[in-house]
Amino acid sequence: MKKLLCLSFALLMSSSAMAEESWWNSLLNSIGLGEEVEEPQNAEAAAAQPDIMGLITHLTNNLNVDQEQAQGGVASLMNYAKQNLTQENFAALATQLPGTEGILSELPDISNIEQGGLGGLLDKAAQYNESLASVNDLKKQFDALGLDTSMIMGFVEQAQSYLDTPAGQEAKKLLMDSFTSLQL
């Protein structure tokens, strides 16, 4: 009977032990004789504070873009946000999303891009309207990266998805506020 009780106890301990530990270590830990094991870092804790590099990685993993296109696209979105938010709100965005100021150096050069047809008309109209000018620049920047302008909304949606964490809510709200007038 004693053997049956010991065997039952051993089976119970082995089936209820945590996946990372053997039943023996669980038993030793429960009576204070086990070794202290440092808890592995939780993936959620590691991703708690969103940042620009994490966003770029998220974009390359979820859209069919390379690293350079992701960086340029994020720089373009952040530049658009900077033009369409107050200085205080953009500063808050940069605080909530570290790397925001630095990514602006990756902004695609559009100085040599000339558009004909409707793009040329948009260039003319943009001279008289700041909101239209920032949309026009955003479209040109995506063109300069070799990305179709329809990808802009893909970038915006993926940015929303990446920032949809408890720590990313403020950055998400600020970024989405900057896109309220964005109509493509």
CNS distance restraints for C-alpha pairs under 8 A (distance, minus, plus):
assign (resid   1 and name CA) (resid   5 and name CA) 6.21 0.50 0.50
assign (resid   2 and name CA) (resid   6 and name CA) 6.22 0.50 0.50
assign (resid   3 and name CA) (resid   7 and name CA) 6.02 0.50 0.50
assign (resid   4 and name CA) (resid   8 and name CA) 6.01 0.50 0.50
assign (resid   5 and name CA) (resid   9 and name CA) 6.12 0.50 0.50
assign (resid   6 and name CA) (resid  10 and name CA) 6.13 0.50 0.50
assign (resid   7 and name CA) (resid  11 and name CA) 6.17 0.50 0.50
assign (resid   8 and name CA) (resid  12 and name CA) 6.02 0.50 0.50
assign (resid   9 and name CA) (resid  13 and name CA) 6.12 0.50 0.50
assign (resid  10 and name CA) (resid  14 and name CA) 6.13 0.50 0.50
assign (resid  11 and name CA) (resid  15 and name CA) 6.12 0.50 0.50
assign (resid  12 and name CA) (resid  16 and name CA) 6.17 0.50 0.50
assign (resid  13 and name CA) (resid  17 and name CA) 5.85 0.50 0.50
assign (resid  13 and name CA) (resid  23 and name CA) 5.59 0.50 0.50
assign (resid  13 and name CA) (resid  26 and name CA) 8.00 0.50 0.50
assign (resid  13 and name CA) (resid  27 and name CA) 7.64 0.50 0.50
assign (resid  14 and name CA) (resid  22 and name CA) 7.20 0.50 0.50
assign (resid  14 and name CA) (resid  23 and name CA) 4.73 0.50 0.50
assign (resid  14 and name CA) (resid  24 and name CA) 7.93 0.50 0.50
assign (resid  15 and name CA) (resid  23 and name CA) 7.90 0.50 0.50
assign (resid  16 and name CA) (resid  23 and name CA) 7.79 0.50 0.50
assign (resid  17 and name CA) (resid  21 and name CA) 6.69 0.50 0.50
assign (resid  17 and name CA) (resid  22 and name CA) 6.47 0.50 0.50
assign (resid  17 and name CA) (resid  23 and name CA) 5.12 0.50 0.50
assign (resid  17 and name CA) (resid  26 and name CA) 6.30 0.50 0.50
assign (resid  18 and name CA) (resid  22 and name CA) 7.22 0.50 0.50
assign (resid  18 and name CA) (resid  23 and name CA) 7.69 0.50 0.50
assign (resid  18 and name CA) (resid  26 and name CA) 7.59 0.50 0.50
assign (resid  21 and name CA) (resid  25 and name CA) 6.09 0.50 0.50
assign (resid  21 and name CA) (resid  26 and name CA) 6.44 0.50 0.50
assign (resid  22 and name CA) (resid  26 and name CA) 6.32 0.50 0.50
assign (resid  23 and name CA) (resid  27 and name CA) 6.14 0.50 0.50
assign (resid  24 and name CA) (resid  28 and name CA) 6.23 0.50 0.50
assign (resid  25 and name CA) (resid  29 and name CA) 5.93 0.50 0.50
assign (resid  25 and name CA) (resid  34 and name CA) 6.17 0.50 0.50
assign (resid  26 and name CA) (resid  30 and name CA) 6.07 0.50 0.50
assign (resid  26 and name CA) (resid  34 and name CA) 7.73 0.50 0.50
assign (resid  27 and name CA) (resid  31 and name CA) 6.62 0.50 0.50
assign (resid  27 and name CA) (resid  34 and name CA) 7.98 0.50 0.50
assign (resid  28 and name CA) (resid  32 and name CA) 6.21 0.50 0.50
assign (resid  28 and name CA) (resid  33 and name CA) 4.93 0.50 0.50
assign (resid  28 and name CA) (resid  34 and name CA) 4.62 0.50 0.50
assign (resid  29 and name CA) (resid  33 and name CA) 5.58 0.50 0.50
assign (resid  29 and name CA) (resid  34 and name CA) 4.19 0.50 0.50
assign (resid  29 and name CA) (resid  35 and name CA) 7.14 0.50 0.50
assign (resid  30 and name CA) (resid  34 and name CA) 7.71 0.50 0.50
assign (resid  41 and name CA) (resid  45 and name CA) 6.99 0.50 0.50
assign (resid  41 and name CA) (resid  46 and name CA) 6.96 0.50 0.50
assign (resid  42 and name CA) (resid  46 and name CA) 6.33 0.50 0.50
assign (resid  43 and name CA) (resid  47 and name CA) 6.23 0.50 0.50
assign (resid  44 and name CA) (resid  48 and name CA) 5.85 0.50 0.50
assign (resid  48 and name CA) (resid 165 and name CA) 7.40 0.50 0.50
assign (resid  48 and name CA) (resid 166 and name CA) 7.56 0.50 0.50
assign (resid  48 and name CA) (resid 167 and name CA) 5.77 0.50 0.50
assign (resid  48 and name CA) (resid 168 and name CA) 7.89 0.50 0.50
assign (resid  49 and name CA) (resid  97 and name CA) 7.83 0.50 0.50
assign (resid  49 and name CA) (resid 167 and name CA) 5.69 0.50 0.50
assign (resid  49 and name CA) (resid 168 and name CA) 6.87 0.50 0.50
assign (resid  50 and name CA) (resid  54 and name CA) 6.42 0.50 0.50
assign (resid  50 and name CA) (resid  55 and name CA) 7.40 0.50 0.50
assign (resid  50 and name CA) (resid  96 and name CA) 7.83 0.50 0.50
assign (resid  50 and name CA) (resid  97 and name CA) 6.05 0.50 0.50
assign (resid  50 and name CA) (resid  98 and name CA) 7.58 0.50 0.50
assign (resid  50 and name CA) (resid 162 and name CA) 7.74 0.50 0.50
assign (resid  50 and name CA) (resid 163 and name CA) 6.70 0.50 0.50
assign (resid  50 and name CA) (resid 167 and name CA) 7.08 0.50 0.50
assign (resid  50 and name CA) (resid 168 and name CA) 6.05 0.50 0.50
assign (resid  51 and name CA) (resid  55 and name CA) 6.34 0.50 0.50
assign (resid  51 and name CA) (resid  96 and name CA) 7.97 0.50 0.50
assign (resid  51 and name CA) (resid  97 and name CA) 4.79 0.50 0.50
assign (resid  51 and name CA) (resid  98 and name CA) 4.93 0.50 0.50
assign (resid  51 and name CA) (resid  99 and name CA) 6.30 0.50 0.50
assign (resid  51 and name CA) (resid 100 and name CA) 7.90 0.50 0.50
assign (resid  52 and name CA) (resid  56 and name CA) 6.21 0.50 0.50
assign (resid  52 and name CA) (resid  97 and name CA) 6.32 0.50 0.50
assign (resid  52 and name CA) (resid  98 and name CA) 6.19 0.50 0.50
assign (resid  52 and name CA) (resid  99 and name CA) 5.17 0.50 0.50
assign (resid  52 and name CA) (resid 100 and name CA) 6.14 0.50 0.50
assign (resid  52 and name CA) (resid 103 and name CA) 7.54 0.50 0.50
assign (resid  53 and name CA) (resid  57 and name CA) 6.22 0.50 0.50
assign (resid  53 and name CA) (resid  99 and name CA) 7.33 0.50 0.50
assign (resid  54 and name CA) (resid  58 and name CA) 6.06 0.50 0.50
assign (resid  55 and name CA) (resid  59 and name CA) 6.18 0.50 0.50
assign (resid  55 and name CA) (resid 159 and name CA) 6.71 0.50 0.50
assign (resid  55 and name CA) (resid 162 and name CA) 6.39 0.50 0.50
assign (resid  56 and name CA) (resid  60 and name CA) 6.29 0.50 0.50
assign (resid  56 and name CA) (resid  67 and name CA) 7.25 0.50 0.50
assign (resid  56 and name CA) (resid  70 and name CA) 5.55 0.50 0.50
assign (resid  56 and name CA) (resid  71 and name CA) 6.14 0.50 0.50
assign (resid  56 and name CA) (resid  74 and name CA) 7.13 0.50 0.50
assign (resid  57 and name CA) (resid  61 and name CA) 6.13 0.50 0.50
assign (resid  57 and name CA) (resid  67 and name CA) 7.81 0.50 0.50
assign (resid  58 and name CA) (resid  62 and name CA) 6.10 0.50 0.50
assign (resid  58 and name CA) (resid 158 and name CA) 7.55 0.50 0.50
assign (resid  58 and name CA) (resid 162 and name CA) 6.83 0.50 0.50
assign (resid  59 and name CA) (resid  63 and name CA) 5.51 0.50 0.50
assign (resid  59 and name CA) (resid  65 and name CA) 7.30 0.50 0.50
assign (resid  59 and name CA) (resid  70 and name CA) 6.17 0.50 0.50
assign (resid  59 and name CA) (resid 155 and name CA) 7.15 0.50 0.50
assign (resid  59 and name CA) (resid 158 and name CA) 6.55 0.50 0.50
assign (resid  59 and name CA) (resid 159 and name CA) 7.81 0.50 0.50
assign (resid  60 and name CA) (resid  64 and name CA) 6.61 0.50 0.50
assign (resid  60 and name CA) (resid  65 and name CA) 5.41 0.50 0.50
assign (resid  60 and name CA) (resid  66 and name CA) 5.85 0.50 0.50
assign (resid  60 and name CA) (resid  67 and name CA) 6.35 0.50 0.50
assign (resid  60 and name CA) (resid  70 and name CA) 6.30 0.50 0.50
assign (resid  62 and name CA) (resid 158 and name CA) 7.60 0.50 0.50
assign (resid  63 and name CA) (resid 154 and name CA) 7.71 0.50 0.50
assign (resid  65 and name CA) (resid  69 and name CA) 5.84 0.50 0.50
assign (resid  65 and name CA) (resid  70 and name CA) 6.21 0.50 0.50
assign (resid  66 and name CA) (resid  70 and name CA) 6.14 0.50 0.50
assign (resid  67 and name CA) (resid  71 and name CA) 6.11 0.50 0.50
assign (resid  68 and name CA) (resid  72 and name CA) 6.05 0.50 0.50
assign (resid  69 and name CA) (resid  73 and name CA) 5.82 0.50 0.50
assign (resid  69 and name CA) (resid 145 and name CA) 5.76 0.50 0.50
assign (resid  69 and name CA) (resid 146 and name CA) 7.86 0.50 0.50
assign (resid  69 and name CA) (resid 147 and name CA) 7.75 0.50 0.50
assign (resid  70 and name CA) (resid  74 and name CA) 6.03 0.50 0.50
assign (resid  71 and name CA) (resid  75 and name CA) 6.04 0.50 0.50
assign (resid  71 and name CA) (resid 103 and name CA) 7.22 0.50 0.50
assign (resid  71 and name CA) (resid 106 and name CA) 6.47 0.50 0.50
assign (resid  72 and name CA) (resid  76 and name CA) 6.06 0.50 0.50
assign (resid  72 and name CA) (resid 106 and name CA) 5.49 0.50 0.50
assign (resid  72 and name CA) (resid 107 and name CA) 5.47 0.50 0.50
assign (resid  72 and name CA) (resid 108 and name CA) 5.86 0.50 0.50
assign (resid  72 and name CA) (resid 141 and name CA) 7.80 0.50 0.50
assign (resid  72 and name CA) (resid 142 and name CA) 7.90 0.50 0.50
assign (resid  72 and name CA) (resid 145 and name CA) 6.90 0.50 0.50
assign (resid  73 and name CA) (resid  77 and name CA) 6.22 0.50 0.50
assign (resid  73 and name CA) (resid 107 and name CA) 7.88 0.50 0.50
assign (resid  73 and name CA) (resid 141 and name CA) 7.62 0.50 0.50
assign (resid  73 and name CA) (resid 142 and name CA) 6.54 0.50 0.50
assign (resid  73 and name CA) (resid 145 and name CA) 7.67 0.50 0.50
assign (resid  73 and name CA) (resid 152 and name CA) 7.86 0.50 0.50
assign (resid  73 and name CA) (resid 155 and name CA) 7.33 0.50 0.50
assign (resid  74 and name CA) (resid  78 and name CA) 6.08 0.50 0.50
assign (resid  74 and name CA) (resid 103 and name CA) 7.43 0.50 0.50
assign (resid  74 and name CA) (resid 155 and name CA) 7.73 0.50 0.50
assign (resid  75 and name CA) (resid  79 and name CA) 6.01 0.50 0.50
assign (resid  75 and name CA) (resid 103 and name CA) 5.35 0.50 0.50
assign (resid  75 and name CA) (resid 104 and name CA) 4.94 0.50 0.50
assign (resid  75 and name CA) (resid 105 and name CA) 7.44 0.50 0.50
assign (resid  75 and name CA) (resid 106 and name CA) 5.79 0.50 0.50
assign (resid  75 and name CA) (resid 107 and name CA) 5.08 0.50 0.50
assign (resid  75 and name CA) (resid 108 and name CA) 7.93 0.50 0.50
assign (resid  76 and name CA) (resid  80 and name CA) 6.13 0.50 0.50
assign (resid  76 and name CA) (resid 104 and name CA) 7.56 0.50 0.50
assign (resid  76 and name CA) (resid 107 and name CA) 5.80 0.50 0.50
assign (resid  76 and name CA) (resid 108 and name CA) 7.41 0.50 0.50
assign (resid  76 and name CA) (resid 138 and name CA) 6.07 0.50 0.50
assign (resid  76 and name CA) (resid 141 and name CA) 6.50 0.50 0.50
assign (resid  76 and name CA) (resid 142 and name CA) 7.70 0.50 0.50
assign (resid  77 and name CA) (resid  81 and name CA) 6.14 0.50 0.50
assign (resid  77 and name CA) (resid 138 and name CA) 7.38 0.50 0.50
assign (resid  77 and name CA) (resid 156 and name CA) 7.87 0.50 0.50
assign (resid  78 and name CA) (resid  82 and name CA) 6.05 0.50 0.50
assign (resid  78 and name CA) (resid 100 and name CA) 6.86 0.50 0.50
assign (resid  78 and name CA) (resid 103 and name CA) 7.95 0.50 0.50
assign (resid  78 and name CA) (resid 104 and name CA) 6.99 0.50 0.50
assign (resid  79 and name CA) (resid  83 and name CA) 6.28 0.50 0.50
assign (resid  79 and name CA) (resid 104 and name CA) 6.56 0.50 0.50
assign (resid  79 and name CA) (resid 107 and name CA) 7.76 0.50 0.50
assign (resid  80 and name CA) (resid  84 and name CA) 6.25 0.50 0.50
assign (resid  80 and name CA) (resid 134 and name CA) 6.29 0.50 0.50
assign (resid  80 and name CA) (resid 135 and name CA) 7.67 0.50 0.50
assign (resid  80 and name CA) (resid 138 and name CA) 6.84 0.50 0.50
assign (resid  80 and name CA) (resid 178 and name CA) 7.49 0.50 0.50
assign (resid  81 and name CA) (resid  85 and name CA) 5.84 0.50 0.50
assign (resid  81 and name CA) (resid  90 and name CA) 7.16 0.50 0.50
assign (resid  81 and name CA) (resid 175 and name CA) 6.43 0.50 0.50
assign (resid  81 and name CA) (resid 178 and name CA) 4.99 0.50 0.50
assign (resid  81 and name CA) (resid 179 and name CA) 7.13 0.50 0.50
assign (resid  82 and name CA) (resid  86 and name CA) 7.59 0.50 0.50
assign (resid  82 and name CA) (resid  87 and name CA) 7.48 0.50 0.50
assign (resid  82 and name CA) (resid  90 and name CA) 5.75 0.50 0.50
assign (resid  82 and name CA) (resid 178 and name CA) 7.94 0.50 0.50
assign (resid  83 and name CA) (resid 134 and name CA) 7.13 0.50 0.50
assign (resid  84 and name CA) (resid 131 and name CA) 7.85 0.50 0.50
assign (resid  84 and name CA) (resid 178 and name CA) 5.26 0.50 0.50
assign (resid  84 and name CA) (resid 179 and name CA) 7.77 0.50 0.50
assign (resid  85 and name CA) (resid  89 and name CA) 5.86 0.50 0.50
assign (resid  85 and name CA) (resid  90 and name CA) 5.78 0.50 0.50
assign (resid  85 and name CA) (resid 177 and name CA) 7.67 0.50 0.50
assign (resid  85 and name CA) (resid 178 and name CA) 5.65 0.50 0.50
assign (resid  86 and name CA) (resid  90 and name CA) 6.15 0.50 0.50
assign (resid  87 and name CA) (resid  91 and name CA) 6.05 0.50 0.50
assign (resid  88 and name CA) (resid  92 and name CA) 6.18 0.50 0.50
assign (resid  89 and name CA) (resid  93 and name CA) 6.15 0.50 0.50
assign (resid  89 and name CA) (resid 174 and name CA) 6.84 0.50 0.50
assign (resid  90 and name CA) (resid  94 and name CA) 6.15 0.50 0.50
assign (resid  90 and name CA) (resid 174 and name CA) 7.70 0.50 0.50
assign (resid  91 and name CA) (resid  95 and name CA) 6.22 0.50 0.50
assign (resid  92 and name CA) (resid  96 and name CA) 6.13 0.50 0.50
assign (resid  92 and name CA) (resid 171 and name CA) 7.85 0.50 0.50
assign (resid  93 and name CA) (resid  97 and name CA) 5.89 0.50 0.50
assign (resid  93 and name CA) (resid 100 and name CA) 7.71 0.50 0.50
assign (resid  93 and name CA) (resid 170 and name CA) 7.69 0.50 0.50
assign (resid  93 and name CA) (resid 171 and name CA) 5.32 0.50 0.50
assign (resid  93 and name CA) (resid 174 and name CA) 6.15 0.50 0.50
assign (resid  93 and name CA) (resid 175 and name CA) 7.14 0.50 0.50
assign (resid  94 and name CA) (resid  98 and name CA) 5.80 0.50 0.50
assign (resid  94 and name CA) (resid  99 and name CA) 7.03 0.50 0.50
assign (resid  94 and name CA) (resid 100 and name CA) 5.06 0.50 0.50
assign (resid  94 and name CA) (resid 101 and name CA) 6.36 0.50 0.50
assign (resid  96 and name CA) (resid 168 and name CA) 7.33 0.50 0.50
assign (resid  96 and name CA) (resid 170 and name CA) 6.93 0.50 0.50
assign (resid  96 and name CA) (resid 171 and name CA) 5.42 0.50 0.50
assign (resid  97 and name CA) (resid 168 and name CA) 7.87 0.50 0.50
assign (resid  97 and name CA) (resid 171 and name CA) 6.27 0.50 0.50
assign (resid  99 and name CA) (resid 103 and name CA) 6.14 0.50 0.50
assign (resid 100 and name CA) (resid 104 and name CA) 6.98 0.50 0.50
assign (resid 103 and name CA) (resid 107 and name CA) 7.50 0.50 0.50
assign (resid 107 and name CA) (resid 141 and name CA) 7.55 0.50 0.50
assign (resid 108 and name CA) (resid 141 and name CA) 5.49 0.50 0.50
assign (resid 108 and name CA) (resid 142 and name CA) 7.98 0.50 0.50
assign (resid 108 and name CA) (resid 144 and name CA) 6.38 0.50 0.50
assign (resid 108 and name CA) (resid 145 and name CA) 6.91 0.50 0.50
assign (resid 109 and name CA) (resid 141 and name CA) 7.07 0.50 0.50
assign (resid 109 and name CA) (resid 144 and name CA) 7.10 0.50 0.50
assign (resid 110 and name CA) (resid 137 and name CA) 7.73 0.50 0.50
assign (resid 110 and name CA) (resid 140 and name CA) 6.30 0.50 0.50
assign (resid 110 and name CA) (resid 141 and name CA) 6.12 0.50 0.50
assign (resid 110 and name CA) (resid 144 and name CA) 6.51 0.50 0.50
assign (resid 113 and name CA) (resid 140 and name CA) 7.19 0.50 0.50
assign (resid 113 and name CA) (resid 144 and name CA) 7.55 0.50 0.50
assign (resid 114 and name CA) (resid 120 and name CA) 7.47 0.50 0.50
assign (resid 115 and name CA) (resid 119 and name CA) 4.84 0.50 0.50
assign (resid 115 and name CA) (resid 120 and name CA) 4.89 0.50 0.50
assign (resid 115 and name CA) (resid 123 and name CA) 7.72 0.50 0.50
assign (resid 116 and name CA) (resid 120 and name CA) 4.58 0.50 0.50
assign (resid 116 and name CA) (resid 121 and name CA) 7.73 0.50 0.50
assign (resid 117 and name CA) (resid 121 and name CA) 6.56 0.50 0.50
assign (resid 118 and name CA) (resid 122 and name CA) 6.15 0.50 0.50
assign (resid 119 and name CA) (resid 123 and name CA) 6.22 0.50 0.50
assign (resid 120 and name CA) (resid 124 and name CA) 6.42 0.50 0.50
assign (resid 121 and name CA) (resid 125 and name CA) 6.18 0.50 0.50
assign (resid 122 and name CA) (resid 126 and name CA) 5.87 0.50 0.50
assign (resid 122 and name CA) (resid 132 and name CA) 7.91 0.50 0.50
assign (resid 122 and name CA) (resid 136 and name CA) 6.85 0.50 0.50
assign (resid 123 and name CA) (resid 127 and name CA) 6.72 0.50 0.50
assign (resid 123 and name CA) (resid 133 and name CA) 7.57 0.50 0.50
assign (resid 123 and name CA) (resid 136 and name CA) 6.98 0.50 0.50
assign (resid 124 and name CA) (resid 128 and name CA) 7.68 0.50 0.50
assign (resid 125 and name CA) (resid 129 and name CA) 6.80 0.50 0.50
assign (resid 125 and name CA) (resid 132 and name CA) 7.35 0.50 0.50
assign (resid 125 and name CA) (resid 133 and name CA) 7.91 0.50 0.50
assign (resid 126 and name CA) (resid 130 and name CA) 6.66 0.50 0.50
assign (resid 126 and name CA) (resid 131 and name CA) 7.79 0.50 0.50
assign (resid 126 and name CA) (resid 132 and name CA) 5.03 0.50 0.50
assign (resid 126 and name CA) (resid 133 and name CA) 4.25 0.50 0.50
assign (resid 126 and name CA) (resid 136 and name CA) 6.92 0.50 0.50
assign (resid 127 and name CA) (resid 133 and name CA) 6.67 0.50 0.50
assign (resid 129 and name CA) (resid 133 and name CA) 6.10 0.50 0.50
assign (resid 130 and name CA) (resid 134 and name CA) 6.27 0.50 0.50
assign (resid 131 and name CA) (resid 135 and name CA) 6.43 0.50 0.50
assign (resid 131 and name CA) (resid 181 and name CA) 7.76 0.50 0.50
assign (resid 132 and name CA) (resid 136 and name CA) 6.03 0.50 0.50
assign (resid 133 and name CA) (resid 137 and name CA) 6.09 0.50 0.50
assign (resid 134 and name CA) (resid 138 and name CA) 6.15 0.50 0.50
assign (resid 135 and name CA) (resid 139 and name CA) 6.26 0.50 0.50
assign (resid 135 and name CA) (resid 182 and name CA) 6.88 0.50 0.50
assign (resid 136 and name CA) (resid 140 and name CA) 6.24 0.50 0.50
assign (resid 137 and name CA) (resid 141 and name CA) 6.05 0.50 0.50
assign (resid 138 and name CA) (resid 142 and name CA) 6.37 0.50 0.50
assign (resid 139 and name CA) (resid 143 and name CA) 6.25 0.50 0.50
assign (resid 139 and name CA) (resid 149 and name CA) 5.68 0.50 0.50
assign (resid 139 and name CA) (resid 152 and name CA) 7.87 0.50 0.50
assign (resid 140 and name CA) (resid 144 and name CA) 6.09 0.50 0.50
assign (resid 141 and name CA) (resid 145 and name CA) 6.41 0.50 0.50
assign (resid 142 and name CA) (resid 146 and name CA) 6.47 0.50 0.50
assign (resid 142 and name CA) (resid 147 and name CA) 5.13 0.50 0.50
assign (resid 142 and name CA) (resid 148 and name CA) 6.58 0.50 0.50
assign (resid 142 and name CA) (resid 149 and name CA) 6.05 0.50 0.50
assign (resid 142 and name CA) (resid 151 and name CA) 7.91 0.50 0.50
assign (resid 142 and name CA) (resid 152 and name CA) 7.38 0.50 0.50
assign (resid 143 and name CA) (resid 147 and name CA) 5.37 0.50 0.50
assign (resid 143 and name CA) (resid 148 and name CA) 6.24 0.50 0.50
assign (resid 143 and name CA) (resid 149 and name CA) 6.79 0.50 0.50
assign (resid 147 and name CA) (resid 151 and name CA) 6.50 0.50 0.50
assign (resid 148 and name CA) (resid 152 and name CA) 7.85 0.50 0.50
assign (resid 150 and name CA) (resid 154 and name CA) 7.24 0.50 0.50
assign (resid 150 and name CA) (resid 184 and name CA) 7.76 0.50 0.50
assign (resid 151 and name CA) (resid 155 and name CA) 6.21 0.50 0.50
assign (resid 152 and name CA) (resid 156 and name CA) 6.29 0.50 0.50
assign (resid 153 and name CA) (resid 157 and name CA) 6.01 0.50 0.50
assign (resid 154 and name CA) (resid 158 and name CA) 6.09 0.50 0.50
assign (resid 155 and name CA) (resid 159 and name CA) 6.03 0.50 0.50
assign (resid 156 and name CA) (resid 160 and name CA) 6.25 0.50 0.50
assign (resid 157 and name CA) (resid 161 and name CA) 6.24 0.50 0.50
assign (resid 158 and name CA) (resid 162 and name CA) 6.07 0.50 0.50
assign (resid 159 and name CA) (resid 163 and name CA) 6.13 0.50 0.50
assign (resid 159 and name CA) (resid 172 and name CA) 7.82 0.50 0.50
assign (resid 160 and name CA) (resid 164 and name CA) 6.03 0.50 0.50
assign (resid 160 and name CA) (resid 172 and name CA) 6.10 0.50 0.50
assign (resid 160 and name CA) (resid 176 and name CA) 7.78 0.50 0.50
assign (resid 162 and name CA) (resid 168 and name CA) 7.97 0.50 0.50
assign (resid 163 and name CA) (resid 167 and name CA) 7.84 0.50 0.50
assign (resid 163 and name CA) (resid 168 and name CA) 4.51 0.50 0.50
assign (resid 163 and name CA) (resid 169 and name CA) 6.34 0.50 0.50
assign (resid 163 and name CA) (resid 171 and name CA) 6.98 0.50 0.50
assign (resid 163 and name CA) (resid 172 and name CA) 5.47 0.50 0.50
assign (resid 164 and name CA) (resid 168 and name CA) 5.91 0.50 0.50
assign (resid 164 and name CA) (resid 169 and name CA) 6.16 0.50 0.50
assign (resid 164 and name CA) (resid 172 and name CA) 7.03 0.50 0.50
assign (resid 165 and name CA) (resid 169 and name CA) 6.21 0.50 0.50
assign (resid 168 and name CA) (resid 172 and name CA) 5.96 0.50 0.50
assign (resid 169 and name CA) (resid 173 and name CA) 6.11 0.50 0.50
assign (resid 170 and name CA) (resid 174 and name CA) 6.25 0.50 0.50
assign (resid 171 and name CA) (resid 175 and name CA) 6.01 0.50 0.50
assign (resid 172 and name CA) (resid 176 and name CA) 5.96 0.50 0.50
assign (resid 173 and name CA) (resid 177 and name CA) 6.01 0.50 0.50
assign (resid 174 and name CA) (resid 178 and name CA) 6.52 0.50 0.50
assign (resid 175 and name CA) (resid 179 and name CA) 6.76 0.50 0.50
assign (resid 176 and name CA) (resid 180 and name CA) 6.55 0.50 0.50
